[in-house]
C-alpha cells in the first residue's frame, strides 16, 4: 500500500488512517493500492466531502475519514437516512460526525461526481467510482458486519481486516465492466488532474503496487471503447450442420502449394512489422542513451508519438522518471498559430482552497463608497461656497444609511433575523473578547493557558425546530494561524475535553431562554485560522425532542453571521 500525504494532514482521523496504512509497508505483500490525501471541500465553511482518493488496478474510490466524537458503541450504517450508534445492534442515538451531520454518503456521492468531472476534463475515463467510509473513534462494532451498503458504498473500521475487506469490495465494484486495468501512466495523470500537490508516485512505485506499466495514458474514451468491445463475450454461433464435401480419393483437403504460399506471405508480413517496430524504437533508445550520458536537460523534448497504445494525456514532461520526452504533454503550436486556451476548471462542489472573506469584501466596498462620497462633498464645497454645508449634510445621509445596512463588518445585532436552510434564527446576545483565557473550561481551558487565542466572538441565537423552541450557541475563535485552529478543533471534538464557554455558562440571559445548555448537540468547522463551534439545545424545561433535529440545526448554524473575533 503506497500512502501519499504531500501536505500536512488536518484532522486526527486522517492522521490515524495514514498511520495505519504506513504500517502495511509498500508493495503488494498486503494489498497493492495507492491512497492519496486530496481533500474535497464545499462552501465557505469548507465542509469536508471526502479526504482521500484510493486507486487500485481495477479502478478508484473516494474516501471519507469520519471521526465519531463524544459517542461510543456499535455503529449502524444505512444506505439512506441517519446513521445511529448504541450499546448493541439495533437502533440507537443519532451518530454525531465531526464537523456536523449524521451520514457521510451524500457528501461522498458529490465528491465522486467531482472526481469524475475533473478526470473527464483531463481526457481520462474514470469508469465506476466506489465510495469508502472509514470510521475512527470508540467504535465497538459495525452493522452490517461486512460494511457493504450496496451500489458502491462501503464502510470500514480502523483495523487491517475491516480496511482490507472494504478496499477489496470497492475494487470489485469498480472492476465491473472495466475493460482495461489502470496503468502507471493512467494513475499519474489522474492524480495530477485531481490536484495532488508535491511529488507524485514514480513509475517504479506504481508498478510495485500492481499497476501494469505503460508510458502512455490508455484510459481514454477512444481507446476504452474498442477494448470494451473486445472484452464483451460474444454469443456462440448457432450450430449449422455442415454439408458433405466431396473430394477425390487420395487427394489432401488442403493444397500444399497454396499453404506454402500463404506461409511465405505471413513470414514476410511479420518481418516487415519487426523492421518497422525496430525503426520506431531506435530513436527512443538513442534518446535514452543521451539522457543517461548527459542528463535529461540536454535532450530537447520530442512530440508525443502517435502509436497503437494511445495518446499521452495528462502526464507532465518534468515527471518522466528518466524516459525523456515520451511524457511530453503536447506539441508546441506552429509559429503564427494561436495556442489553444486552457480549459476552465470550475469545481463541481466548491473551492478546494479557502475562499476570500466576504466580510473583508464588504468592508472594502463600503470604504470605496465612503471615499466617493467624501470626494463628492469636497467638490461641492469647492464650487458652491457657503451652500455646501447643507448639501454636504444631505450627501452624508446615504453613506450613514449604507453603513447601517451592512452589518457584516460588525456582526449581528440583537433581534437580527437570519434564515438558513428553512430555519429562522434570531440573534439574542453578542459578545466579543480579546482573550480566551477565562472563557473556556476543561482541557480546552488548559490549552488556552498555554497558547491564548487572538480573539473570541460568541453569540446566542434562538430558533424553533419542529415547533419546539431551541437555543443555539455559536463561538468563533481566531487562533492566529491554521495549525493552532486545527489543534483546537481536534481537542474540542474529543469527548470529555471541555469547550469554549458559552454565554449561558457565564450568566448571560435572554427572555424565554434557558439557564444552561442541556443535552446539547455539537458541530464544528475550521476556516483558515478560525474555528467555529456550535452547540444546540432545547429551551423548554424538560423538553426531550429529537436529537437528530438538534444535530441538523447545529450543522446549519455553522454559517450564521458572527462578528470578527477580535476586540473592538
C-alpha positions in Angstrom: 0.0 0.0 0.0 1.5 3.3 -1.1 0.3 6.3 1.0 0.8 9.8 -0.4 0.5 12.7 2.0 2.2 15.7 0.3 0.5 18.2 2.6 0.2 18.1 6.4 -2.9 16.1 7.5 -5.5 18.3 9.1 -7.6 16.0 11.2 -6.9 13.4 13.8 -8.9 10.8 11.8 -6.7 11.4 8.7 -3.6 11.0 10.8 -4.9 7.8 12.3 -5.8 6.3 8.9 -2.5 7.1 7.2 -0.5 5.9 10.2 -2.3 2.6 9.9 -1.6 2.4 6.2 2.1 3.3 6.7 2.4 0.2 8.9 1.4 -2.0 5.9 4.6 -1.1 4.0 4.7 -0.6 0.2 4.3 -3.2 -2.4 1.7 -5.9 -2.8 2.5 -8.1 0.2 -0.6 -6.8 2.0 -2.6 -5.0 -0.7 -1.5 -3.3 -3.9 -3.0 0.2 -4.0 -2.4 3.9 -3.7 -4.1 6.2 -1.2 -3.5 9.9 -1.8 -4.6 12.7 0.6 -6.7 15.0 -1.7 -9.4 16.7 0.3 -12.6 17.9 -1.4 -14.5 20.7 0.5 -17.7 22.6 -0.2 -18.9 26.0 0.6 -17.4 29.0 2.5 -17.1 26.9 5.7 -15.1 24.3 3.7 -17.1 21.3 4.9 -15.3 18.0 4.0 -17.0 15.9 1.4 -14.0 13.5 1.1 -10.5 13.2 2.4 -8.6 10.9 0.1 -8.6 9.0 -3.2 -8.0 5.3 -3.4 -6.5 3.8 -6.6 -6.4 0.0 -7.2 -5.7 -1.6 -10.6 -9.4 -2.2 -11.1 -10.4 1.4 -10.6 -10.7 4.2 -8.0 -12.8 5.2 -4.9 -13.3 8.4 -3.0 -12.6 8.0 0.8 -14.1 9.8 3.7 -12.5 9.5 7.2 -15.3 10.0 9.7 -14.4 11.0 13.3 -17.0 9.8 15.8 -16.8 12.2 18.7 -18.4 12.1 22.2 -20.1 8.7 21.5 -19.1 5.1 21.9 -20.7 1.8 20.8 -21.9 -0.1 17.7 -22.5 1.9 14.5 -25.5 1.0 12.4 -24.8 2.3 8.8 -27.7 2.7 6.5 -27.8 3.4 2.7 -30.4 6.1 3.4 -31.1 8.2 6.4 -29.2 9.0 9.6 -26.7 6.5 11.0 -27.0 5.5 14.6 -24.8 4.4 17.5 -25.8 2.4 20.6 -24.5 -0.2 23.1 -25.5 -3.1 20.8 -27.0 -3.9 17.4 -30.2 -2.1 16.5 -31.5 1.5 16.7 -29.6 3.9 19.0 -28.7 7.5 19.2 -28.2 9.5 16.0 -24.5 9.4 15.1 -22.7 12.7 15.5 -19.9 13.2 12.9 -17.1 15.6 13.5 -18.0 18.8 11.8 -21.7 18.1 11.9 -24.1 15.7 10.2 -25.1 12.1 10.8 -24.2 10.4 7.5 -21.3 10.9 5.0 -22.9 9.3 2.0 -24.4 12.5 0.4 -21.0 14.2 0.6 -19.2 11.2 -0.8 -21.6 11.0 -3.7 -20.9 14.6 -4.6 -17.1 14.1 -4.2 -17.3 11.1 -6.6 -19.1 13.3 -9.2 -16.5 16.0 -8.8 -13.7 13.4 -9.4 -15.5 12.1 -12.5 -15.8 15.6 -13.9 -12.2 16.5 -13.3 -10.9 13.3 -14.8 -13.1 13.6 -17.9 -11.9 17.2 -18.4 -8.3 15.8 -18.4 -9.2 13.3 -21.1 -9.5 10.3 -18.7 -12.4 7.9 -18.4 -12.9 7.0 -14.7 -15.4 4.2 -15.1 -17.4 3.3 -11.9 -16.2 5.2 -8.8 -16.7 3.5 -5.4 -17.2 5.3 -2.1 -15.4 4.1 1.1 -16.1 5.5 4.6 -13.6 4.8 7.4 -14.9 5.2 10.9 -12.4 6.5 13.5 -13.3 6.7 17.2 -14.5 4.5 20.0 -16.4 2.1 17.7 -17.0 -1.4 19.2 -18.9 -2.9 16.2 -20.4 -2.2 12.8 -23.8 -3.2 11.3 -23.7 -4.6 8.6 -20.6 -6.5 9.7 -19.1 -6.6 6.2 -19.7 -2.8 5.7 -21.4 -3.3 2.3 -24.2 -0.9 1.8 -24.7 -1.7 -1.9 -24.3 0.5 -5.0 -20.6 1.1 -4.4 -20.9 2.4 -0.8 -18.5 0.6 1.7 -17.9 1.2 5.4 -14.8 0.1 7.3 -13.4 0.4 10.8 -9.8 1.4 11.5 -8.4 -2.1 11.7 -6.5 -4.0 9.0 -9.1 -6.8 8.5 -12.0 -4.3 8.0 -10.0 -2.0 5.9 -8.8 -4.7 3.6 -12.4 -6.0 3.2 -13.6 -2.5 2.4 -10.9 -2.0 -0.2 -11.5 -5.4 -1.8 -15.2 -4.8 -2.1 -14.6 -1.3 -3.6 -12.2 -2.8 -6.1 -14.8 -5.4 -7.1 -17.4 -2.7 -7.6 -15.1 -0.6 -9.8 -13.9 -3.6 -11.8 -17.4 -4.5 -13.1 -17.5 -3.9 -16.9 -14.0 -2.4 -16.8 -12.3 -3.5 -20.0 -8.8 -2.3 -19.0 -6.8 -2.1 -15.8 -5.4 1.3 -14.6 -1.8 1.6 -15.8 1.1 3.5 -14.2 0.6 6.4 -16.7 -3.1 6.5 -16.0 -2.7 6.8 -12.3 -0.1 9.6 -12.6 -2.2 11.6 -15.0 -5.3 11.1 -12.8 -3.5 12.3 -9.6 -2.4 15.4 -11.4 -6.0 16.0 -12.7 -7.4 15.6 -9.2 -5.0 18.2 -7.7 -2.3 16.2 -5.9 0.4 18.6 -4.8 4.0 17.9 -4.3 5.8 14.8 -5.6 3.7 12.2 -7.3 4.4 8.5 -7.3 7.2 7.2 -9.6 6.6 4.6 -12.3 8.5 2.0 -10.3 6.4 2.6 -7.1 3.2 2.2 -9.0 4.5 -0.9 -10.8 5.3 -2.4 -7.4 1.7 -1.8 -6.3 0.4 -4.0 -9.2 -0.4 -1.3 -11.8 0.8 -2.5 -15.2 3.5 -0.4 -16.8 2.7 1.9 -19.7 4.4 5.1 -20.8 1.1 6.2 -22.4 -2.3 7.0 -20.9 -4.7 4.3 -22.0 -7.9 5.3 -20.2 -9.2 7.5 -23.0 -12.7 7.1 -24.4 -11.4 6.4 -27.9 -9.3 3.5 -26.6 -11.7 2.1 -24.0 -14.5 1.7 -26.5 -12.7 -0.9 -28.6 -11.3 -2.5 -25.5 -14.8 -2.9 -24.1 -16.0 -4.4 -27.4 -13.2 -6.9 -27.2 -13.9 -7.7 -23.5 -17.6 -8.4 -24.2 -18.2 -12.1 -24.5 -19.7 -13.0 -27.9 -22.5 -15.5 -28.1 -21.6 -18.8 -29.7 -22.9 -19.1 -33.3 -25.8 -21.5 -33.8 -24.6 -24.9 -34.9 -25.4 -25.5 -38.6 -24.9 -29.0 -39.9 -22.0 -29.0 -42.3 -22.8 -30.0 -45.9 -20.8 -33.0 -47.0 -17.8 -32.1 -49.0 -16.8 -34.4 -51.8 -13.2 -34.7 -52.8 -11.3 -37.1 -54.9 -9.9 -40.1 -53.2 -6.2 -39.9 -52.4 -6.1 -36.0 -52.6 -5.5 -33.9 -49.5 -8.1 -31.4 -48.3 -5.6 -28.5 -48.4 -3.5 -27.8 -51.5 0.2 -27.9 -50.3 1.3 -25.3 -52.9 -1.4 -22.8 -51.7 -0.5 -23.4 -48.0 3.2 -22.8 -48.7 2.4 -19.5 -50.5 0.3 -18.3 -47.5 3.0 -19.2 -45.0 5.6 -17.3 -47.0 3.3 -14.2 -47.1 2.8 -14.4 -43.3 6.6 -14.6 -42.7 7.2 -11.6 -45.0 4.5 -9.6 -43.2 6.0 -10.4 -39.8 9.5 -9.4 -40.9 8.2 -6.1 -42.2 6.4 -5.4 -38.9 9.5 -6.2 -36.9 11.5 -3.8 -39.1 9.0 -1.0 -38.6 9.0 -1.6 -34.8 12.8 -1.5 -34.7 12.8 1.8 -36.7 10.4 3.3 -34.2 12.3 2.1 -31.1 15.7 3.2 -32.3 15.2 7.0 -31.8 13.8 6.3 -28.4 16.8 4.2 -27.5 19.2 6.9 -28.8 17.4 9.5 -26.6 17.6 7.2 -23.6 21.4 6.8 -24.2 21.8 10.5 -24.5 19.8 11.1 -21.3 21.9 8.6 -19.4 25.1 10.2 -20.6 24.3 13.9 -20.3 21.1 14.2 -18.2 17.5 15.0 -19.2 18.1 18.7 -19.6 20.5 18.1 -22.5 17.8 16.5 -24.7 15.1 18.7 -26.1 11.6 17.3 -25.7 10.1 15.5 -28.6 6.5 15.5 -29.7 4.3 12.6 -28.5 4.4 9.5 -30.6 1.0 8.5 -32.1 1.3 4.8 -31.7 -1.2 2.0 -31.2 -1.2 2.4 -27.5 -2.7 5.8 -27.5 -2.0 9.5 -26.7 0.0 10.8 -23.8 -2.7 12.6 -21.9 -2.1 14.5 -18.7 1.5 13.4 -17.8 3.8 16.4 -17.1 7.1 16.5 -19.0 9.1 17.1 -15.9 7.9 13.8 -14.3 9.3 11.4 -16.8 11.4 9.2 -14.4 14.2 9.1 -16.9 12.3 8.2 -20.0 12.9 11.5 -21.7 10.4 13.1 -24.0 7.9 10.2 -24.1 5.8 12.0 -21.5 5.7 15.4 -23.3 2.2 16.8 -22.8 1.7 18.3 -26.2 3.5 19.6 -29.3 4.2 23.3 -29.4 1.9 25.3 -31.7 3.3 26.2 -35.1 4.5 29.8 -35.5 1.7 32.2 -36.2 -1.0 29.8 -34.8 -2.6 30.8 -31.5 -2.2 28.3 -28.7 -5.5 26.8 -27.6 -6.8 28.3 -24.4 -6.6 26.2 -21.3 -9.9 24.5 -20.2 -11.6 26.4 -17.4 -11.6 24.3 -14.3 -14.8 25.1 -12.3 -15.2 22.7 -9.4 -18.5 20.8 -9.2 -18.9 21.1 -5.4 -17.0 24.2 -4.5 -13.5 25.6 -3.9 -10.6 23.4 -2.6 -8.9 26.4 -1.2 -10.2 28.9 1.4 -12.3 31.5 -0.4 -11.8 35.2 0.1 -13.6 36.6 3.2 -17.0 38.0 2.4 -16.7 40.3 5.3 -13.4 41.8 4.0 -15.0 42.3 0.6 -18.0 44.1 2.2 -15.6 46.4 4.1 -13.6 47.2 1.0 -16.8 48.1 -0.9 -18.1 50.2 2.0 -14.7 52.0 2.1 -14.8 52.7 -1.6 -18.3 54.1 -1.4 -17.2 56.3 1.6 -14.3 57.6 -0.4 -16.5 58.5 -3.4 -18.9 60.4 -1.0 -16.1 62.4 0.6 -14.7 63.4 -2.8 -18.2 64.5 -3.9 -18.6 66.6 -0.8 -15.2 68.2 -1.3 -16.0 69.0 -4.9 -19.4 70.5 -3.9 -17.8 72.7 -1.3 -15.1 73.9 -3.7 -17.7 75.1 -6.3 -20.7 76.2 -4.3 -19.2 78.2 -1.4 -21.4 78.6 1.7 -24.3 76.4 0.4 -22.0 73.4 0.6 -22.7 72.7 4.2 -26.4 71.8 3.6 -25.6 69.7 0.6 -22.8 68.0 2.5 -25.2 67.1 5.3 -27.7 65.8 2.7 -24.9 63.8 0.9 -23.7 62.2 4.2 -27.1 60.6 4.9 -26.8 57.8 2.2 -23.3 56.9 3.5 -24.6 56.6 7.0 -27.5 54.5 5.8 -25.2 52.2 3.8 -23.1 51.7 6.9 -26.2 50.7 8.8 -27.3 48.3 6.0 -24.1 46.4 6.0 -23.9 44.6 9.4 -21.4 42.0 8.2 -18.5 44.2 9.3 -19.7 44.3 13.0 -21.7 41.1 13.2 -25.3 40.5 14.1 -27.3 42.9 16.3 -29.7 41.6 19.0 -33.1 41.0 17.2 -31.5 40.4 13.8 -33.2 37.5 12.0 -31.4 35.1 9.7 -33.0 32.2 7.7 -30.7 29.3 6.7 -32.0 26.2 5.0 -35.5 26.9 6.2 -34.6 27.5 9.8 -35.1 31.0 11.3 -32.5 32.2 13.8 -32.9 35.3 15.9 -29.8 36.9 17.4 -30.3 37.4 21.2 -26.9 38.3 22.7 -23.5 39.0 21.1 -20.1 39.4 22.8 -16.5 39.9 21.5 -13.4 39.4 23.7 -9.7 39.7 23.0 -8.7 36.6 25.0 -9.9 33.1 25.5 -8.3 32.7 29.0 -11.1 32.5 31.5 -13.6 31.9 28.7 -13.2 28.1 28.5 -13.4 25.0 30.7 -11.8 21.6 31.0 -8.8 20.6 28.9 -9.7 23.4 26.5 -9.0 26.0 29.2 -5.6 24.4 29.8 -5.0 24.7 26.0 -5.7 28.4 26.1 -3.4 28.9 29.2 -0.5 27.6 27.1 -1.5 29.3 23.7 -4.1 32.1 24.0 -6.3 32.9 21.0 -6.1 36.2 19.1 -9.8 36.9 19.5 -13.1 35.4 20.5 -16.6 36.1 19.3 -19.7 34.5 20.9 -23.4 34.7 20.3 -26.7 33.2 21.4 -29.4 32.6 18.8 -32.9 31.4 19.4 -34.9 29.3 16.9 -37.8 26.9 16.6 -37.2 23.3 15.5 -40.3 21.3 14.6 -42.3 23.7 16.7 -40.1 23.5 19.8 -38.0 26.5 21.0 -34.2 25.9 21.0 -31.1 27.9 21.8 -28.0 28.0 19.6 -24.6 28.9 21.0 -22.0 30.0 18.4 -18.4 30.7 19.2 -15.8 31.8 16.7 -12.1 31.6 17.8 -9.3 33.2 16.0 -6.1 31.2 16.8 -3.8 33.4 14.6 -2.7 30.5 12.3 -4.2 27.4 10.7 -2.1 25.0 12.7 -3.5 26.4 16.0 -7.0 26.3 14.6 -6.7 22.6 13.7 -5.3 21.8 17.0 -8.1 23.5 18.9 -10.8 21.8 16.8 -9.2 18.4 17.3 -9.3 19.0 21.0 -12.9 20.3 21.2 -14.1 17.4 19.0 -12.8 14.9 21.6 -15.3 13.6 24.1 -14.8 14.9 27.7 -12.3 17.6 26.7 -14.4 20.6 27.7 -15.1 23.5 25.4 -15.2 27.2 24.8 -17.6 28.7 27.4 -21.0 29.6 26.0 -22.6 32.8 27.1 -25.2 31.0 29.2 -22.5 29.4 31.3 -21.2 33.0 32.0 -24.6 34.2 33.2 -25.9 35.9 30.1 -29.7 35.5 29.7 -32.5 36.5 27.3 -36.2 36.4 27.5 -37.5 32.9 27.0 -34.1 31.4 27.0 -32.8 28.5 29.3 -30.3 28.9 32.1 -27.9 26.4 30.6 -27.3 24.1 27.7 -28.8 20.7 28.5 -28.4 17.7 26.2 -26.7 19.8 23.6 -25.7 18.6 20.1 -22.4 19.8 18.7 -20.8 20.8 15.3 -17.5 22.5 14.4 -15.7 23.7 11.4 -12.2 25.2 10.6 -11.7 28.0 8.1 -8.1 29.2 7.9 -7.1 30.5 11.4 -10.6 30.5 12.8 -12.6 27.7 14.5 -16.4 27.8 14.6 -18.1 25.8 17.4 -21.9 25.4 17.7 -24.0 23.8 20.4 -27.8 23.5 20.2 -30.2 22.5 23.0 -33.9 22.7 23.7 -35.0 25.8 25.5 -38.2 24.5 27.1 -37.9 22.9 30.6 -37.9 19.1 30.3 -38.2 19.2 26.5 -36.9 15.9 25.0 -37.3 16.4 21.3 -35.4 14.6 18.6 -31.6 14.8 18.9 -31.5 14.4 15.1 -33.3 17.7 14.7 -30.8 19.4 17.1 -27.9 17.9 15.2 -29.2 19.2 11.9 -29.7 22.7 13.4 -26.1 22.6 14.8 -24.6 21.9 11.4 -26.8 24.5 9.8 -25.8 27.2 12.3 -22.2 26.9 11.3 -22.8 29.6 8.6 -24.7 32.1 10.8 -23.2 35.7 10.7 -20.8 36.5 13.5 -18.6 39.5 14.3 -14.9 39.3 13.6 -13.3 37.5 16.6 -11.1 40.5 17.6 -11.7 43.0 20.3 -13.2 46.3 19.1 
